[in-house]
């Protein structure tokens, strides 16, 4: 990640008893290209937290595979090509939306949490993951430095604790 890169906008949502982490970022790529990075296992493996395969239809299966671990499964909740993809991952719901803006798109991930206590960790993870995806799109060396993980977790704990 380059030091002067735009940062994702990360907010904590609490509506109707559900807690979610919302991560927004403007990418210099059209929605169709970003869609490929959300759905193509060959592209996902370079930026998503684990390997993933997905059947792009409602009620299709999603398989998440971490190295040396048993695969986890999820289910597709909604698909609207180049606009919306929502699926379950364990007890969480991930909702990805794409909107064309200028010569790129705005990607918004709303991660409905199973455990609200994990919000700062989830926010830190998606923040760094989005920056890694931007590095990948711009063919820069991936700069996800694990040493800064704790700094981001502290940052989001403070930010969410101060939420009005």
C-alpha positions in Angstrom: 0.0 0.0 0.0 1.4 3.4 -0.9 1.4 5.9 2.0 -0.6 8.5 0.3 -3.3 6.2 -1.0 -6.9 7.1 -0.3 -8.3 5.3 2.6 -11.5 3.4 2.8 -14.3 5.0 4.7 -15.3 2.6 7.5 -18.3 3.1 9.7 -20.2 1.1 12.3 -23.9 0.7 11.7 -26.4 -0.4 14.4 -29.9 -0.6 13.0 -32.7 -2.8 14.3 -30.5 -4.8 16.6 -28.0 -5.8 13.9 -24.5 -4.5 14.0 -22.5 -4.1 10.7 -19.2 -2.7 9.5 -19.6 -0.7 6.3 -16.5 -0.2 4.2 -16.5 2.1 1.2 -13.8 2.8 -1.4 -13.5 4.4 -4.8 -11.6 2.3 -7.2 -10.2 3.4 -10.6 -11.9 0.6 -12.4 -15.4 0.2 -13.9 -18.0 -2.0 -12.1 -17.6 -4.8 -14.6 -13.9 -5.2 -13.8 -14.5 -4.9 -10.0 -17.2 -7.6 -10.4 -14.6 -10.0 -11.7 -12.5 -9.3 -8.6 -15.5 -10.2 -6.4 -16.5 -13.3 -8.3 -13.6 -15.0 -10.1 -11.7 -17.4 -7.8 -8.5 -16.8 -9.8 -8.7 -13.1 -8.9 -10.2 -13.5 -5.4 -7.2 -15.6 -4.3 -4.9 -12.6 -4.5 -6.8 -10.2 -2.3 -9.7 -11.9 -0.4 -8.9 -13.3 3.1 -9.1 -16.9 1.8 -9.7 -18.8 -1.4 -13.3 -18.7 -2.4 -15.5 -20.3 -5.0 -19.1 -19.1 -5.6 -22.1 -20.2 -7.6 -23.5 -16.9 -9.0 -27.2 -17.5 -8.5 -29.5 -17.1 -5.5 -29.1 -20.0 -3.1 -25.9 -20.9 -4.9 -23.1 -22.2 -2.7 -20.1 -20.3 -1.5 -17.0 -22.2 -0.3 -14.3 -20.5 1.7 -11.0 -22.3 2.1 -8.2 -21.3 4.4 -4.8 -23.1 4.1 -4.7 -26.2 6.3 -8.3 -25.8 7.4 -11.6 -27.4 6.6 -13.6 -25.4 4.1 -16.5 -23.3 5.3 -19.7 -22.9 3.4 -22.1 -20.1 2.8 -25.0 -19.3 0.6 -25.7 -16.6 -2.1 -28.5 -14.4 -1.0 -28.6 -11.9 -3.9 -26.9 -11.4 -7.3 -27.3 -8.5 -9.7 -24.3 -8.7 -12.0 -22.0 -5.6 -11.8 -24.2 -4.1 -9.1 -24.9 -6.4 -6.1 -23.6 -9.6 -4.5 -24.6 -10.8 -1.1 -23.8 -14.1 0.6 -23.4 -15.6 4.0 -20.1 -16.5 5.6 -20.6 -18.4 8.7 -23.1 -16.4 10.7 -22.3 -13.2 8.9 -23.8 -11.6 5.9 -21.6 -9.8 3.4 -23.3 -7.4 1.0 -21.2 -5.9 -1.8 -22.6 -3.1 -3.9 -21.0 -1.4 -6.9 -21.9 1.9 -8.3 -20.3 3.6 -11.4 -18.7 7.0 -10.5 -16.7 9.1 -13.0 -14.2 6.8 -14.5 -14.3 4.2 -11.8 -16.7 2.8 -9.2 -17.6 2.9 -5.6 -17.4 -0.5 -3.9 -19.3 -0.7 -0.6 -19.2 -3.8 1.6 -21.6 -4.1 4.5 -20.6 -6.9 6.8 -23.4 -7.8 9.2 -21.6 -9.2 12.2 -22.5 -12.3 14.2 -20.6 -10.8 17.2 -20.7 -7.0 17.6 -17.6 -7.3 19.8 -15.5 -8.2 16.7 -16.3 -4.9 14.9 -12.9 -3.3 15.3 -11.1 -6.4 14.1 -13.4 -6.8 11.2 -13.0 -3.1 10.3 -9.2 -3.4 10.4 -9.3 -6.5 8.3 -11.5 -5.0 5.5 -9.6 -1.7 5.6 -6.3 -3.5 4.9 -8.0 -5.9 2.4 -9.5 -3.0 0.3 -6.1 -1.3 0.2 -4.5 -4.6 -0.9 -7.2 -4.9 -3.7 -6.3 -1.3 -4.8 -2.6 -2.3 -4.9 -3.5 -5.4 -7.0 -5.6 -3.3 -9.5 -2.8 -0.8 -9.9 -0.2 -3.6 -10.2 1.7 -2.3 -7.2 3.5 -4.6 -4.8 1.0 -5.7 -2.2 1.7 -3.6 0.9 -0.4 -5.3 3.5 2.0 -5.1 6.5 0.8 -7.4 9.3 2.7 -5.2 11.7 0.1 -2.4 11.3 -2.8 -4.7 12.1 -2.9 -3.8 15.8 -2.7 -0.1 15.0 -5.8 -0.4 12.9 -7.7 -2.4 15.5 -6.9 0.3 18.1 -7.9 3.0 15.7 -11.3 1.4 15.1 -11.9 0.6 18.7 -11.4 4.2 19.5 -13.5 5.4 16.5 -16.4 3.0 17.4 -16.3 3.9 21.1 -16.7 7.5 20.2 -19.7 6.9 17.9 -22.6 9.2 18.8 
